[in-house]
């Protein structure tokens, strides 16, 4: 199991690394950037904008949902049906499943942010990153991603319990999260939506959000997590294992 876990962590890290370099390739040609009258400050903001690229809302929802679900499914051993059937406390069994989701979401968010921080620090001067509070903002974004992917994991488990199919839950979760992104983008341009809370990099680097705004975001995301936890717990405790 340790080998399998190490392999999936390495694969996700490699995936994020490849995506980072592909998305950032146009912004690491310093002479070309200067000829376009872009400062390095501007470049870092563009590289972490919310519309497109490695840290965009589209990437978090449309491109990273499938890798996260694969990561979640392979990070832990499959549940033993006999253990589930013999379990006398379904709430504890469900909490154990939620803990796995929380761990997977934290590791996924940490790896994503770690890759971004590492390579940004390599290609850009540390004094500039310090001036922009980039490390702190990276940490703030990690918390936001952690809460978001915890919700995604809870939705996935909920659909799996209802559909009794990993495949259906996998593709339906991807469709729901991707659909929510496009719905908010096209139909809720002036209204709040949970996906809009993923713009932490962009809003913090451009100083549009403060710590107070972040707290509101975290509270909203925590409520979303609690909402899906309660629904999932209700469904899980009332399902038949036989």
C-alpha positions as CSV (number, residue, x, y, z in Angstrom):
1,X,0.0,0.0,0.0
2,X,2.9,2.4,0.8
3,X,4.3,1.8,-2.7
4,X,0.9,2.4,-4.3
5,X,0.4,5.6,-2.3
6,X,3.9,6.9,-3.1
7,X,3.3,6.2,-6.8
8,X,0.0,8.1,-6.9
9,X,1.5,11.1,-5.0
10,X,4.5,11.1,-7.5
11,X,2.1,10.9,-10.4
12,X,0.0,13.8,-9.2
13,X,3.1,15.9,-8.5
14,X,4.4,15.2,-12.0
15,X,1.0,16.0,-13.5
16,X,0.9,19.4,-11.7
17,X,4.6,20.1,-12.8
18,X,3.8,19.4,-16.4
19,X,0.7,21.6,-16.3
20,X,2.6,24.4,-14.6
21,X,5.3,24.4,-17.3
22,X,2.8,24.2,-20.1
23,X,0.7,27.0,-18.8
24,X,3.7,29.2,-17.8
25,X,5.9,28.7,-20.9
26,X,4.9,32.0,-22.5
27,X,5.6,34.0,-19.3
28,X,9.2,32.8,-18.6
29,X,10.7,34.6,-21.7
30,X,11.9,37.7,-19.7
31,X,13.2,39.7,-22.8
32,X,9.9,39.2,-24.6
33,X,8.0,40.3,-21.5
34,X,10.0,43.4,-21.2
35,X,9.5,44.2,-24.9
36,X,5.7,44.0,-24.2
37,X,6.1,46.4,-21.3
38,X,5.1,43.8,-18.7
39,X,6.7,44.0,-15.3
40,X,7.5,40.8,-13.4
41,X,4.9,41.8,-10.9
42,X,2.3,41.8,-13.8
43,X,3.6,38.5,-15.0
44,X,3.0,36.8,-11.7
45,X,-0.5,38.1,-11.5
46,X,-1.2,36.9,-15.0
47,X,0.2,33.5,-14.3
48,X,-2.1,33.2,-11.3
49,X,-5.2,34.8,-12.8
50,X,-8.7,33.3,-12.2
51,X,-9.7,33.1,-15.9
52,X,-7.2,30.7,-17.4
53,X,-4.0,28.9,-16.5
54,X,-2.6,26.7,-13.7
55,X,-4.5,28.4,-10.9
56,X,-7.7,29.4,-12.6
57,X,-11.2,28.5,-11.6
58,X,-11.6,26.6,-14.9
59,X,-8.6,24.5,-14.1
60,X,-9.8,23.8,-10.6
61,X,-13.2,22.6,-11.8
62,X,-12.9,21.4,-15.4
63,X,-9.4,20.0,-15.5
64,X,-8.4,19.0,-12.0
65,X,-11.6,17.3,-10.8
66,X,-10.9,14.0,-12.6
67,X,-7.3,13.9,-11.3
68,X,-8.5,14.6,-7.8
69,X,-11.1,11.7,-7.9
70,X,-8.4,9.4,-9.2
71,X,-6.1,10.5,-6.4
72,X,-8.9,9.9,-3.9
73,X,-9.7,6.5,-5.2
74,X,-6.0,5.3,-5.2
75,X,-4.7,6.9,-2.0
76,X,-6.4,4.4,0.3
77,X,-7.3,0.8,0.2
78,X,-10.8,-0.1,-0.9
79,X,-13.3,-0.6,1.9
80,X,-13.8,-4.2,3.0
81,X,-17.4,-5.1,2.5
82,X,-17.3,-7.6,5.5
83,X,-16.1,-4.8,7.8
84,X,-18.9,-2.5,6.6
85,X,-21.6,-5.1,7.1
86,X,-20.3,-6.0,10.6
87,X,-20.1,-2.3,11.6
88,X,-22.5,-1.5,14.4
89,X,-22.1,2.3,14.1
90,X,-22.6,3.5,10.6
91,X,-21.9,7.1,11.6
92,X,-18.3,6.1,12.6
93,X,-17.9,4.3,9.3
94,X,-19.1,7.4,7.4
95,X,-16.8,9.6,9.5
96,X,-13.9,7.3,8.6
97,X,-14.7,7.8,4.9
98,X,-14.9,11.5,5.4
99,X,-11.5,11.6,7.1
100,X,-10.0,9.9,4.0
101,X,-11.6,12.6,1.8
102,X,-10.2,15.3,4.0
103,X,-6.7,13.8,3.9
104,X,-6.9,13.4,0.1
105,X,-8.2,16.9,-0.4
106,X,-5.5,18.4,1.8
107,X,-2.7,16.5,0.0
108,X,-4.1,17.4,-3.4
109,X,-4.3,21.1,-2.5
110,X,-0.9,21.0,-0.9
111,X,0.8,19.4,-3.9
112,X,-0.9,21.9,-6.3
113,X,0.2,24.9,-4.3
114,X,3.7,23.4,-3.6
115,X,4.4,23.0,-7.2
116,X,3.3,26.6,-7.9
117,X,5.3,28.0,-5.1
118,X,8.4,26.0,-5.9
119,X,8.7,26.9,-9.6
120,X,7.6,30.5,-9.1
121,X,10.4,30.9,-6.5
122,X,12.9,29.4,-9.0
123,X,12.0,31.6,-11.9
124,X,11.3,34.8,-10.0
125,X,13.3,36.8,-7.5
126,X,12.5,36.1,-3.9
127,X,12.4,39.8,-3.0
128,X,9.6,40.3,-5.5
129,X,7.6,37.4,-4.1
130,X,8.1,38.7,-0.6
131,X,6.9,42.1,-1.6
132,X,3.8,40.5,-3.1
133,X,3.2,38.3,0.0
134,X,3.1,35.4,-2.5
135,X,3.9,32.7,0.0
136,X,1.1,33.8,2.3
137,X,-1.3,34.0,-0.5
138,X,-0.3,30.6,-1.7
139,X,-1.1,29.3,1.8
140,X,-4.5,31.0,1.8
141,X,-5.3,29.5,-1.6
142,X,-4.3,26.1,-0.3
143,X,-6.9,26.3,2.4
144,X,-9.6,27.4,-0.1
145,X,-8.6,24.5,-2.4
146,X,-8.7,22.1,0.5
147,X,-12.3,23.1,1.4
148,X,-13.4,23.0,-2.2
149,X,-12.0,19.5,-3.0
150,X,-13.4,18.2,0.3
151,X,-16.8,19.2,-1.0
152,X,-16.1,17.5,-4.3
153,X,-15.1,14.3,-2.5
154,X,-18.3,14.4,-0.5
155,X,-20.4,14.9,-3.6
156,X,-18.6,12.0,-5.2
157,X,-19.3,9.7,-2.3
158,X,-22.9,10.8,-2.1
159,X,-23.5,10.0,-5.8
160,X,-21.7,6.7,-5.4
161,X,-24.0,5.7,-2.5
162,X,-27.1,6.6,-4.5
163,X,-26.0,5.1,-7.9
164,X,-24.1,2.1,-6.4
165,X,-21.5,2.7,-9.2
166,X,-18.0,4.2,-9.0
167,X,-18.0,4.9,-12.7
168,X,-21.3,6.7,-12.7
169,X,-20.3,8.7,-9.7
170,X,-16.9,9.6,-11.3
171,X,-18.3,11.0,-14.5
172,X,-21.4,12.5,-12.9
173,X,-19.3,14.4,-10.4
174,X,-17.0,15.7,-13.1
175,X,-20.1,16.8,-15.1
176,X,-21.7,18.5,-12.1
177,X,-18.6,20.5,-11.1
178,X,-17.7,21.4,-14.6
179,X,-21.4,22.4,-15.3
180,X,-21.4,24.5,-12.2
181,X,-18.4,26.4,-13.4
182,X,-20.0,27.2,-16.8
183,X,-23.3,28.0,-15.2
184,X,-21.7,30.5,-12.9
185,X,-19.7,32.0,-15.7
186,X,-22.6,32.4,-18.1
187,X,-25.6,32.8,-15.9
188,X,-24.4,34.2,-12.5
189,X,-22.0,36.9,-13.6
190,X,-23.2,39.4,-11.0
191,X,-24.1,36.9,-8.3
192,X,-22.1,34.8,-5.8
193,X,-21.4,31.2,-6.5
194,X,-19.1,28.7,-4.7
195,X,-16.8,28.5,-7.7
196,X,-16.1,32.3,-7.5
197,X,-14.5,31.7,-4.1
198,X,-11.6,30.0,-5.9
199,X,-10.2,33.3,-7.2
200,X,-8.0,33.8,-4.1
201,X,-4.7,34.1,-6.0
202,X,-6.0,36.7,-8.4
203,X,-8.0,38.8,-5.9
204,X,-5.3,38.7,-3.2
205,X,-2.4,39.5,-5.5
206,X,-4.3,42.5,-6.9
207,X,-5.3,43.5,-3.4
208,X,-9.0,43.3,-4.1
209,X,-9.6,41.0,-1.2
210,X,-8.6,41.4,2.4
211,X,-8.2,38.9,5.3
212,X,-11.8,39.6,6.2
213,X,-12.9,38.7,2.7
214,X,-11.0,35.4,3.1
215,X,-12.7,34.6,6.3
216,X,-16.1,35.1,4.7
217,X,-14.9,32.7,1.9
218,X,-13.7,30.1,4.3
219,X,-17.0,30.3,6.3
220,X,-19.1,29.9,3.1
221,X,-17.0,26.9,2.0
222,X,-17.2,25.3,5.4
223,X,-21.0,25.5,5.3
224,X,-20.9,23.9,1.9
225,X,-18.8,21.0,3.3
226,X,-21.1,20.7,6.3
227,X,-24.2,20.6,4.0
228,X,-22.8,17.8,1.9
229,X,-21.5,16.0,5.0
230,X,-25.0,16.0,6.5
231,X,-26.7,14.8,3.3
232,X,-24.1,12.1,2.8
233,X,-24.4,10.9,6.4
234,X,-28.1,10.7,6.1
235,X,-27.9,8.6,2.9
236,X,-25.1,6.4,4.2
237,X,-26.8,5.5,7.5
238,X,-30.0,4.5,5.7
239,X,-28.6,2.4,2.9
240,X,-28.7,-1.4,2.9
241,X,-25.4,-3.2,2.7
242,X,-27.0,-6.5,1.8
